[in-house]
Amino acid sequence: MQKKIFMLLAVLVVLFLVGCGNHDQTKTGADIPFAADPAMEPTKTDDAVQVEADSIVMENTEKAGVLIVYFSRTGNTDFPEDVDAVTSASLLAKDEAIYGNTQYIAALIQQATGGQVFLIEVQEKYPADYDDTVDRAEKEGNEGARPQLVSKIDDLDDYETVFLGFPNWWYDMPMAVYSFLDEYDLSGKTVIPFVTSGGSGFSDAISTIQEMEPEADVITDGFKTTHSRVDGVSFEDVEEWINGLGIVGLE
């Protein structure tokens, strides 16, 4: 009888020690759900890091109503594997990857806002040769063409703020952007344009967007950069511009 009691007490002591060990375990960085910049790696394991991480997650949740819509040759052209970004006016070699100029700015805006990214994608791809694309863009502009789009937004109502980016083609938006604005009603939304160009900036694009989306709040202080300078645009440049807009939820 005494032997059984001793064995029972020994088991209880072991269970107690195991329980204490589990209770004292510290949450490590791998357990912390960072949802901001992937480059941010937590190095602490105390409660302060968890509070900071929770704040970042909440901030991104609050900015979930941001949509970054853009048109770029990248994603709308089947480039050969050996494409030379250096000799093209609309491509950018960055971090061993090739971006469209507008695509690159869209990526920086995504990093700054935590928004969702949407590529305006046409059914008929544009030529890989830059001059051929220029010729087709001129023809589409002269005809007022509306290229057929293959990418679709199913949940536009979920977004309150829409960044809209494009290259300047022949002193105008690409006709694919017209197709997008014809297809989607942005009434009640804040529309923030951004553009890449050879030097013409927006031309008349902002007023055109206002005409096509009269019930939207179209911000006139859009972001613009030239093909020759886009490589020097930094995350800090884009973040400063966004903060300077003074739009609630984007600071």
C-alpha positions in Angstrom: 0.0 0.0 0.0 2.8 2.4 1.0 4.6 1.6 -2.3 1.5 2.5 -4.3 1.2 5.8 -2.5 4.9 6.6 -3.1 4.6 5.9 -6.8 1.5 8.1 -7.1 3.2 11.0 -5.4 6.2 10.6 -7.8 4.0 10.8 -10.8 2.3 13.9 -9.5 5.7 15.6 -8.9 6.8 14.8 -12.5 3.5 16.2 -14.0 3.9 19.3 -11.9 7.5 20.0 -13.1 6.5 19.4 -16.8 3.6 21.9 -16.4 5.9 24.5 -14.9 8.4 24.0 -17.8 5.7 24.6 -20.4 4.3 27.6 -18.6 7.8 29.3 -18.6 8.4 28.8 -22.4 9.1 32.1 -24.2 7.6 32.9 -27.6 10.4 33.2 -30.1 10.6 35.5 -33.2 9.5 32.6 -35.4 6.1 32.7 -33.6 5.5 36.4 -34.2 3.2 37.1 -37.1 4.9 40.1 -38.8 2.8 41.3 -41.7 4.8 44.3 -42.8 8.1 44.6 -44.6 9.5 41.0 -45.1 12.9 42.4 -44.4 11.9 43.2 -40.8 13.2 40.3 -38.7 12.4 40.3 -35.0 15.5 39.8 -32.9 14.0 40.0 -29.4 11.9 37.4 -27.7 10.2 39.5 -25.0 6.7 40.8 -24.7 7.6 44.2 -26.2 8.3 42.6 -29.6 4.9 40.9 -29.6 3.1 44.2 -28.9 5.1 45.8 -31.7 4.2 43.0 -34.1 0.5 43.1 -33.1 0.5 46.9 -33.9 1.9 46.2 -37.4 -0.6 43.6 -38.1 -3.5 45.9 -37.0 -2.1 48.7 -39.1 -2.0 46.5 -42.2 -5.6 45.3 -41.5 -6.7 48.9 -41.3 -5.1 49.6 -44.7 -6.7 46.5 -46.3 -9.1 48.9 -48.2 -6.2 50.0 -50.5 -6.0 48.8 -54.1 -3.1 49.5 -56.4 -4.2 49.3 -60.0 -1.5 49.7 -62.7 -0.8 49.1 -66.4 2.7 48.2 -67.5 4.4 46.5 -70.5 5.7 43.9 -68.0 2.8 41.5 -67.7 1.4 42.6 -71.0 4.3 41.5 -73.2 6.0 38.2 -73.7 9.6 39.3 -73.5 12.5 37.0 -74.5 14.6 35.6 -71.7 17.6 37.7 -72.9 15.7 41.0 -73.0 18.0 44.0 -72.4 16.4 46.3 -69.8 19.2 48.8 -70.2 18.3 49.7 -73.8 14.6 49.9 -73.3 12.8 53.0 -72.2 10.1 51.2 -70.2 12.0 48.5 -68.4 14.1 48.6 -65.3 16.7 46.2 -64.0 16.6 46.1 -60.2 17.9 43.6 -57.7 18.6 41.0 -60.5 15.0 41.3 -61.7 13.3 43.2 -64.5 10.4 45.5 -63.8 8.2 47.6 -65.9 8.8 51.2 -64.8 5.2 51.6 -63.6 5.3 48.2 -62.1 8.3 49.2 -60.0 6.5 52.3 -58.6 3.4 50.2 -57.9 5.6 47.8 -55.9 6.9 50.6 -53.8 3.4 51.9 -53.2 2.4 48.4 -52.1 5.2 48.3 -49.6 4.2 51.7 -48.2 0.5 50.9 -47.9 0.1 47.2 -47.5 -2.6 47.4 -50.3 -3.5 44.8 -52.9 -2.0 45.0 -56.3 -4.0 44.6 -59.6 -2.4 44.5 -63.1 -4.5 45.8 -66.0 -3.9 42.9 -68.4 -4.9 42.9 -72.1 -6.0 40.0 -74.1 -3.8 40.8 -77.0 -0.2 41.1 -75.8 2.0 44.0 -76.9 5.1 43.4 -79.0 8.4 42.8 -77.3 10.1 45.3 -79.6 9.7 48.8 -78.1 9.3 50.6 -81.4 6.5 48.2 -82.4 4.7 48.9 -79.1 5.0 52.6 -79.7 3.5 52.2 -83.2 0.6 50.1 -81.8 0.0 52.6 -79.0 -0.2 55.4 -81.5 -2.7 53.5 -83.6 -4.9 52.6 -80.6 -4.9 56.2 -79.4 -5.8 57.6 -82.8 -8.7 55.1 -83.1 -9.8 55.6 -79.5 -9.5 51.8 -79.1 -10.6 49.9 -76.0 -8.4 46.8 -75.7 -10.1 43.7 -74.3 -9.1 43.1 -70.7 -8.6 39.6 -69.2 -7.9 40.5 -65.6 -11.0 41.1 -63.4 -11.7 42.6 -60.0 -14.4 40.8 -58.2 -14.4 42.7 -54.9 -14.0 46.4 -55.9 -16.5 47.4 -53.1 -13.9 46.3 -50.5 -11.6 49.2 -51.5 -12.0 52.8 -50.5 -8.7 54.1 -52.0 -7.5 53.2 -55.5 -4.0 54.1 -56.7 -4.1 54.2 -60.5 -0.7 54.0 -62.4 0.3 53.9 -66.0 3.0 55.1 -68.4 2.4 58.1 -70.6 1.8 56.9 -74.1 1.6 59.7 -76.8 0.7 62.3 -74.2 -2.2 60.2 -72.9 -3.0 57.1 -70.9 -2.7 53.8 -72.6 -6.0 52.8 -74.1 -6.1 49.8 -71.7 -6.5 52.2 -68.8 -9.5 53.7 -70.7 -10.9 50.1 -70.9 -10.5 49.8 -67.1 -12.2 53.1 -66.4 -15.0 52.2 -68.7 -15.5 48.9 -67.0 -15.3 49.9 -63.3 -17.3 52.5 -61.4 -15.0 54.2 -58.9 -17.8 56.4 -57.4 -17.2 57.4 -53.8 -13.6 56.2 -53.9 -10.4 58.2 -53.6 -8.4 57.8 -56.8 -4.7 58.6 -56.6 -2.8 58.6 -60.0 0.8 57.9 -60.6 2.7 58.0 -63.9 6.0 57.2 -65.5 6.9 59.1 -68.7 9.7 60.3 -71.0 9.2 63.8 -69.6 5.5 64.7 -70.2 4.3 63.7 -66.8 0.5 63.3 -66.6 -0.3 65.5 -69.7 -4.1 65.7 -69.5 -4.6 62.3 -67.8 -5.8 63.6 -64.4 -8.5 65.7 -65.9 -9.5 62.7 -68.1 -9.8 60.5 -65.1 -12.0 63.1 -63.4 -14.3 63.2 -66.5 -14.5 59.4 -66.7 -15.1 59.0 -62.9 -17.0 62.2 -61.9 -18.2 60.7 -58.6 -14.7 59.8 -57.4 -12.4 62.0 -55.5 -9.5 62.2 -57.9 -6.3 63.5 -56.2 -4.5 65.9 -58.4 -1.1 65.7 -56.6 -0.2 62.4 -58.2 3.3 60.8 -58.2 5.3 61.2 -61.4 8.8 60.2 -62.5 10.6 59.9 -65.8 12.1 56.8 -67.3 15.6 58.1 -66.8 15.1 58.7 -63.1 12.8 55.8 -62.0 15.8 53.8 -61.1 16.6 56.3 -58.4 13.1 56.4 -56.8 13.2 54.9 -53.4 10.7 53.6 -50.9 11.3 56.7 -48.8 10.4 59.0 -51.8 7.1 57.2 -52.3 6.3 57.0 -48.6 7.0 60.8 -48.2 4.6 61.5 -51.1 1.8 59.3 -49.7 2.2 60.8 -46.2 2.1 64.3 -47.7 -1.3 63.6 -49.3 -2.9 63.9 -45.9 -5.4 61.1 -46.6 -6.7 59.4 -43.4 -5.6 55.8 -43.2 -2.6 56.2 -45.4 -0.2 58.1 -43.1 
